[in-house]
Amino acid sequence: MMMMQLEVVKDIPFDTVYLHSLVRDEKGVKMSKTLGNVIDPLDLIDEFGADALRFTMTSMAALGGTLKLSTERVKGYRNFGTKLWNASRFAEMNHCFEAYTPGEVPAATATVNKWIIGETARIRETVDKALGAYRFNEAALGLYAHVWGVVCDWYVEFAKPLLQDEATADETRACMAWAIDQCLIMLHPIMPYITEQLWGDLATRQKMLVHGDWPTYGSELADPAADAEMRWIIGLIEAIRSARAELRVPAGAKVPLIELALDAEGQARLERN
């Protein structure tokens, strides 16, 4: 390719080449027609979608690693796309994008909203650093943890009571719309189809996502006090869930929480949340 370009138009077409590892089957064996372990990517796309396959390959593209491809792994990342879709539809049903000016970081007063803005800023820096170093797997896995673990599992649930409170409803709608928009922007290079579809469906845009601007904000958006409080709350919830699981408490049972020792700051956090 380099020689042809130089011969035809006297120009160097690219100066950086990324070589990924050999794609093998789930057991690490080289794919071979003789062994019958070849996986046709077109079959995977037909069954799970191109985005799921793209994300699978990106998440395994570690420097010096082996790409062990399996249908179960692709299926898992299809479920990740479904999770993003459901969170976006939840925001749409709660009219979040009607209270949001695309591109603007919303003003936040509620602790939960300050926290999600800071979390989004941190993952943006993480993704930029990973992409700049050609560590595509770190970018993909960081986004997976943020979108599924932070936005969908925690923020959407924390935001539900705020959406029912007139004092915080509009602010929360704007913050949720912004947080989801940032997920779509950062995921777009890896999952272009679902993100472009949601980008156009959720709000009226001036341009397609593929032509959108990459965010430049950073950790200056983080609020240390909000971060500390939400980490404390999440830690408490996880400890309670762990205790319930260990003692086999039925999922629907309501059990009193006994406070043994809590300082003034912890007491205030518990009351606020």
C-alpha positions in Angstrom: 0.0 0.0 0.0 2.8 2.4 0.9 4.7 1.7 -2.4 1.6 2.0 -4.6 0.7 5.3 -3.0 4.2 6.7 -3.5 4.3 5.5 -7.1 0.8 6.9 -8.0 0.5 10.1 -6.1 3.9 10.6 -4.6 2.5 10.8 -1.1 2.8 8.8 2.1 -0.7 7.6 3.0 0.0 6.8 6.7 2.8 7.0 9.3 1.5 4.7 12.0 0.6 1.1 11.7 -1.2 -0.9 14.5 -0.6 -4.7 14.4 -3.0 -6.7 16.6 -2.4 -10.3 17.7 -3.6 -13.3 15.8 -7.3 -14.0 16.3 -7.7 -17.5 17.8 -10.6 -19.6 19.0 -11.8 -19.6 22.6 -9.2 -22.2 23.6 -6.3 -20.2 22.1 -5.9 -22.5 19.1 -5.2 -21.0 15.7 -8.3 -21.0 13.6 -8.1 -23.6 10.8 -10.6 -25.1 8.3 -9.0 -28.4 8.9 -9.7 -28.2 12.6 -13.1 -26.9 12.0 -12.8 -24.1 14.5 -13.1 -21.1 12.2 -15.6 -18.4 13.3 -17.0 -16.4 10.4 -17.4 -12.8 11.5 -20.3 -12.3 9.1 -22.2 -15.0 11.0 -21.4 -13.2 14.3 -22.6 -9.9 12.9 -25.9 -11.5 11.7 -26.5 -13.0 15.1 -25.2 -10.4 17.5 -24.7 -7.2 15.5 -21.5 -5.5 14.2 -21.2 -3.3 17.3 -21.0 -6.3 19.6 -18.3 -7.9 17.5 -16.3 -4.6 17.2 -16.4 -4.1 21.0 -15.4 -7.7 21.6 -12.3 -7.4 19.3 -11.4 -4.0 20.8 -11.7 -5.2 24.4 -9.2 -8.0 23.6 -6.8 -5.9 21.6 -4.1 -5.8 24.4 -0.5 -5.2 23.3 1.2 -8.6 23.1 -1.9 -10.5 24.1 -3.9 -13.2 22.3 -7.4 -12.5 20.9 -9.4 -15.5 21.9 -12.7 -15.1 20.1 -15.9 -16.9 21.3 -19.6 -16.5 20.6 -20.3 -16.2 24.4 -18.0 -13.2 24.7 -19.7 -11.5 21.7 -23.1 -12.3 23.2 -22.1 -10.6 26.4 -21.1 -7.4 24.7 -24.5 -7.5 22.8 -26.1 -7.4 26.2 -23.9 -4.4 27.0 -25.4 -2.6 24.0 -28.9 -3.5 25.2 -28.0 -2.0 28.6 -27.0 1.3 27.0 -30.2 1.2 24.9 -32.4 0.7 27.9 -30.7 3.5 29.9 -31.2 5.8 27.0 -34.8 5.0 26.6 -35.3 5.5 30.4 -33.9 9.0 30.0 -36.1 9.6 27.0 -39.3 8.4 28.8 -38.5 10.8 31.7 -38.1 13.8 29.2 -34.4 14.2 30.1 -33.4 15.5 26.7 -36.1 18.2 26.7 -34.4 19.8 29.7 -30.9 19.7 28.2 -28.9 21.9 25.9 -26.6 19.5 23.9 -22.9 20.1 24.5 -23.2 22.2 27.7 -22.1 20.7 31.0 -25.2 21.1 33.2 -25.1 23.0 36.5 -25.5 20.6 39.4 -26.4 21.2 43.0 -27.5 17.6 44.1 -24.6 15.4 45.3 -25.6 12.6 43.0 -25.5 14.8 39.9 -22.1 16.4 40.9 -20.8 12.9 41.3 -21.8 11.6 37.8 -20.3 14.7 36.2 -17.0 14.0 37.9 -17.1 10.3 37.0 -17.8 11.2 33.4 -14.9 13.6 33.3 -12.5 11.0 34.7 -13.5 8.3 32.2 -13.0 10.8 29.4 -9.4 11.4 30.5 -8.9 7.6 30.9 -10.2 6.9 27.4 -8.1 9.7 25.8 -4.9 8.4 27.5 -5.6 4.8 26.4 -6.4 5.7 22.8 -3.3 7.9 22.7 -1.1 5.0 23.7 -2.9 2.5 21.3 -4.2 0.6 24.3 -7.6 0.1 22.8 -8.6 -2.7 25.2 -8.1 -0.3 28.2 -10.4 2.3 26.5 -13.1 -0.3 25.8 -13.0 -1.9 29.2 -12.9 1.5 30.9 -16.0 2.5 29.0 -17.7 -0.8 29.8 -17.1 -0.3 33.5 -18.3 3.3 33.4 -21.4 2.8 31.2 -22.7 -0.4 32.8 -21.3 -0.1 36.3 -21.5 3.6 37.0 -24.2 5.1 34.8 -26.7 2.2 34.4 -26.3 0.4 37.7 -25.8 3.3 40.1 -26.7 6.7 38.6 -30.0 5.7 37.0 -31.1 4.1 40.2 -29.9 7.1 42.4 -31.6 9.5 40.0 -35.1 8.0 40.2 -36.2 9.7 43.5 -34.6 12.9 42.3 -36.7 12.8 39.2 -39.8 12.7 41.4 -38.8 15.8 43.4 -39.7 19.1 41.8 -36.6 20.8 43.4 -34.2 18.5 41.7 -36.1 17.1 38.7 -35.0 19.5 36.0 -31.4 19.5 37.1 -31.3 15.7 37.2 -32.9 15.4 33.8 -30.2 17.6 32.3 -27.4 15.8 34.1 -28.8 12.4 32.9 -29.1 13.5 29.3 -25.6 14.9 29.4 -24.1 11.8 31.0 -25.7 9.5 28.4 -24.7 11.8 25.6 -21.1 11.5 26.7 -21.3 7.7 26.8 -22.5 7.8 23.2 -19.7 10.1 22.1 -17.0 8.1 23.7 -18.4 4.7 22.6 -18.9 5.9 19.0 -15.5 4.9 17.7 -16.0 1.3 18.9 -19.8 0.9 18.6 -20.8 3.4 15.8 -24.2 1.9 14.8 -26.1 1.8 18.1 -24.6 5.1 19.3 -25.4 6.9 16.0 -29.0 5.5 16.1 -29.5 6.7 19.7 -27.9 10.0 19.1 -30.4 10.8 16.4 -33.4 9.3 18.2 -33.0 11.0 21.6 -32.8 14.6 20.5 -32.7 17.0 17.6 -29.1 17.5 16.6 -27.2 19.9 14.4 -25.0 17.2 13.0 -24.5 13.4 13.1 -22.5 11.9 15.9 -19.8 10.8 13.4 -19.1 14.5 12.7 -19.5 15.5 16.4 -16.8 17.2 18.5 -14.7 15.1 20.9 -15.1 16.4 24.5 -12.2 18.3 26.0 -13.3 18.6 29.7 -11.3 16.9 32.4 -11.1 16.3 36.1 -11.7 19.9 36.9 -15.4 19.0 36.8 -15.0 16.6 39.7 -16.4 17.6 43.1 -14.2 15.9 45.8 -16.9 16.2 48.5 -19.6 14.7 46.3 -17.2 11.9 45.2 -16.4 11.0 48.8 -20.0 11.0 49.8 -21.1 8.8 46.9 -18.2 6.4 47.5 -19.3 6.1 51.1 -23.0 5.4 50.1 -22.1 2.9 47.5 -19.7 1.1 49.9 -22.5 0.9 52.5 -25.0 -0.5 50.0 -22.5 -3.1 48.7 -21.7 -4.1 52.3 -25.5 -4.6 53.1 -26.0 -6.6 49.9 -23.0 -8.8 50.7 -24.3 -9.4 54.2 -27.8 -10.3 52.9 -26.2 -12.7 50.4 -24.0 -14.4 53.0 -26.9 -14.9 55.4 -29.3 -15.9 52.5 -31.8 -13.2 53.3 -34.7 -13.4 50.8 -34.6 -10.7 48.2 -38.0 -9.2 49.1 -37.4 -9.2 52.9 -37.1 -5.8 54.6 -34.6 -6.1 57.5 -33.8 -3.3 59.9 -30.3 -1.8 59.7 -28.6 -1.4 63.1 -26.2 1.5 63.5 -23.4 0.5 65.8 -20.9 3.3 65.3 -21.1 6.3 63.0 -19.3 9.7 63.2 -21.1 13.0 62.6 -20.1 13.1 59.0 -21.3 9.5 58.4 -24.6 10.3 60.2 -25.1 13.3 58.0 -24.4 11.3 54.8 -26.9 8.6 55.9 -29.6 11.2 56.6 -29.1 12.9 53.3 -29.3 9.7 51.3 
